Amino acid sequence: MNIEQLLQQTNAAEMIARELNIDPATAQAGATALLPQILSGFQNPVAPTEAQSALSGLGGLGGLLGTIGALGGSGLLDNVASSEPTDIGKGNQILGQIFGSKDGSRAVAAAAAGTSRVEPSLLKKMLPILAMLAAGYVMKQAGQGGGLGGALGNIPGGQTPAGPTPGSSGEAPAASGGILDDLIGAAGKYLGR
């Protein structure tokens, strides 16, 4: 599974466009630039704060998955998809765990602005929504056995297409399925599937 498939299957651009009252093309450009950074942050979350550790009881990826579970797990995707306003506080909690501080999130938005040509201020508004969308999607797929070899993850052996790695050249990270499949697999193990 790759990031483009995630965006299509979740109708992310339409959801973000509706939530932020922007055009779908701008939402798509922003999501395409931000999601690789968010998923990379999921793989390597910063050290949790005391509050996050208390919430999940774990650190690292296990702590992040615990936080995501405590915030609603797959229900985070449903929150973004609903016609009600998204509870971005949950998205900000996830961002705090993966990027550390608001400065970390600002840096991600600034880097994405260079590749997407979307204003950094708009990208900052997209970040918590996309964090919730990605977290909910990963947990939903893990709960359905949708990791490697699952109905949505048909990349044989989990191989990823060749391409630049995140942060390797200043370009947008490759939209490969490796990170996404790895996260779904890890979430599946976390959920005991």
C-alpha positions as CSV (number, residue, x, y, z in Angstrom):
1,M,0.0,0.0,0.0
2,N,1.2,3.4,-0.7
3,I,0.3,6.9,0.4
4,E,-1.5,7.7,-2.8
5,Q,-3.8,4.7,-2.1
6,L,-4.4,5.9,1.4
7,L,-5.4,9.3,0.1
8,Q,-7.8,7.8,-2.4
9,Q,-9.3,5.2,-0.1
10,T,-10.0,7.7,2.6
11,N,-11.1,10.6,0.3
12,A,-8.6,12.7,2.3
13,A,-8.5,15.6,0.0
14,E,-12.3,16.0,0.0
15,M,-12.4,15.7,3.8
16,I,-9.7,18.3,4.3
17,A,-11.2,20.6,1.7
18,R,-14.6,20.4,3.5
19,E,-13.0,20.9,7.0
20,L,-10.8,23.9,6.0
21,N,-13.1,25.3,3.3
22,I,-10.4,25.1,0.6
23,D,-10.3,23.6,-2.9
24,P,-9.6,19.8,-3.2
25,A,-6.5,20.4,-5.3
26,T,-4.9,22.4,-2.6
27,A,-5.9,19.8,0.0
28,Q,-4.5,17.1,-2.2
29,A,-1.2,18.9,-2.6
30,G,-0.8,19.6,1.1
31,A,-1.8,16.0,2.1
32,T,0.7,14.5,-0.4
33,A,3.5,16.7,1.0
34,L,2.6,16.2,4.7
35,L,1.7,12.5,4.9
36,P,5.1,11.0,4.3
37,Q,6.5,13.2,7.1
38,I,3.7,12.2,9.5
39,L,4.1,8.5,8.7
40,S,7.9,8.8,9.2
41,G,7.2,10.5,12.5
42,F,5.0,7.5,13.5
43,Q,7.9,5.2,12.9
44,N,10.3,7.3,15.0
45,P,8.3,9.2,17.6
46,V,10.1,11.5,19.9
47,A,10.4,10.6,23.6
48,P,7.0,10.9,25.2
49,T,6.2,13.5,27.7
50,E,5.2,12.5,31.2
51,A,1.5,13.0,30.3
52,Q,1.8,10.8,27.2
53,S,3.7,8.1,29.1
54,A,1.0,8.1,31.7
55,L,-1.7,7.9,29.0
56,S,-0.1,5.0,27.2
57,G,2.3,3.4,29.7
58,L,4.9,3.0,26.9
59,G,7.5,4.9,24.9
60,G,8.5,4.8,21.3
61,L,6.2,3.3,18.7
62,G,4.4,1.2,21.4
63,G,3.7,4.4,23.3
64,L,2.4,6.1,20.2
65,L,0.1,3.2,19.4
66,G,-1.1,3.3,23.0
67,T,-1.8,7.0,22.7
68,I,-3.6,6.5,19.4
69,G,-5.7,3.8,21.0
70,A,-6.5,5.9,24.0
71,L,-7.6,8.8,21.7
72,G,-10.0,6.5,19.8
73,G,-7.9,4.2,17.6
74,S,-9.7,3.6,14.3
75,G,-12.4,6.0,15.5
76,L,-10.0,8.9,14.7
77,L,-10.6,8.2,11.0
78,D,-14.3,8.3,11.6
79,N,-14.0,11.6,13.4
80,V,-12.3,13.2,10.4
81,A,-14.8,11.6,8.0
82,S,-17.9,12.8,9.9
83,S,-19.8,15.8,8.9
84,E,-19.1,17.3,12.4
85,P,-16.0,19.5,12.9
86,T,-12.9,17.4,13.6
87,D,-11.6,17.3,17.1
88,I,-8.1,18.6,16.2
89,G,-7.0,18.4,19.9
90,K,-6.5,14.7,19.4
91,G,-4.5,15.3,16.2
92,N,-2.3,17.8,18.1
93,Q,-1.7,15.2,20.8
94,I,-0.4,12.8,18.1
95,L,1.7,15.5,16.5
96,G,3.2,16.3,19.9
97,Q,4.3,12.7,20.3
98,I,5.7,12.4,16.8
99,F,7.3,15.8,16.3
100,G,7.9,16.8,19.9
101,S,6.8,20.4,19.9
102,K,5.0,23.0,17.9
103,D,8.3,24.0,16.5
104,G,8.7,20.5,15.1
105,S,5.3,20.7,13.5
106,R,6.1,24.2,12.1
107,A,9.3,22.8,10.6
108,V,7.4,20.0,8.9
109,A,4.8,22.5,7.5
110,A,7.6,24.8,6.3
111,A,9.4,22.0,4.5
112,A,6.1,20.8,2.9
113,A,5.4,24.3,1.7
114,G,8.5,24.2,-0.4
115,T,7.4,21.1,-2.2
116,S,3.7,21.6,-2.4
117,R,3.4,25.4,-3.0
118,V,0.7,25.5,-0.3
119,E,1.0,28.2,2.4
120,P,2.7,27.0,5.6
121,S,-0.2,28.5,7.7
122,L,-2.7,26.2,5.8
123,L,-0.4,23.2,6.1
124,K,-0.2,23.7,9.9
125,K,-4.0,23.5,9.9
126,M,-3.9,20.3,7.9
127,L,-1.3,18.6,10.1
128,P,-3.6,17.5,13.0
129,I,-6.4,16.4,10.6
130,L,-3.9,14.3,8.6
131,A,-2.3,12.9,11.8
132,M,-5.8,11.7,12.9
133,L,-6.6,10.4,9.5
134,A,-3.4,8.4,9.2
135,A,-3.5,7.1,12.8
136,G,-7.1,6.0,12.4
137,Y,-6.5,4.5,9.1
138,V,-3.5,2.5,10.4
139,M,-5.5,1.2,13.3
140,K,-8.5,0.4,11.2
141,Q,-6.4,-1.6,8.7
142,A,-4.5,-3.4,11.5
143,G,-7.8,-4.3,13.2
144,Q,-9.0,-5.8,9.9
145,G,-5.8,-7.6,9.2
146,G,-5.1,-5.1,6.4
147,G,-1.3,-5.1,6.9
148,L,1.1,-6.9,4.6
149,G,-0.7,-9.3,2.3
150,G,-4.1,-8.0,3.5
151,A,-6.8,-6.9,1.2
152,L,-5.4,-3.4,0.8
153,G,-1.7,-4.2,1.2
154,N,-0.9,-6.4,-1.8
155,I,2.8,-5.5,-2.1
156,P,4.5,-9.0,-2.3
157,G,6.8,-9.4,0.6
158,G,6.3,-5.9,1.7
159,Q,8.7,-4.6,-0.9
160,T,8.7,-1.0,-1.6
161,P,9.3,0.8,-4.9
162,A,12.7,2.3,-5.3
163,G,12.9,6.0,-4.6
164,P,14.3,8.6,-2.3
165,T,14.1,8.1,1.4
166,P,12.5,10.8,3.6
167,G,14.8,13.7,4.0
168,S,17.4,12.4,1.7
169,S,17.5,15.2,-0.9
170,G,15.2,18.0,0.3
171,E,12.6,16.6,-2.1
172,A,9.3,15.2,-0.9
173,P,9.7,11.7,0.6
174,A,8.9,8.8,-1.7
175,A,5.2,7.8,-1.5
176,S,6.2,4.1,-1.0
177,G,4.1,1.6,0.8
178,G,6.9,0.4,3.1
179,I,6.3,2.8,5.9
180,L,2.6,2.4,5.8
181,D,2.7,-1.4,5.6
182,D,5.2,-1.5,8.4
183,L,3.0,0.7,10.6
184,I,-0.1,-1.4,9.9
185,G,1.9,-4.6,10.7
186,A,3.2,-3.0,14.0
187,A,-0.3,-1.9,14.9
188,G,-1.6,-5.3,14.2
189,K,1.0,-6.8,16.6
190,Y,0.1,-4.2,19.2
191,L,-3.6,-5.1,18.8
192,G,-2.7,-8.8,19.2
193,R,-3.8,-9.8,15.7
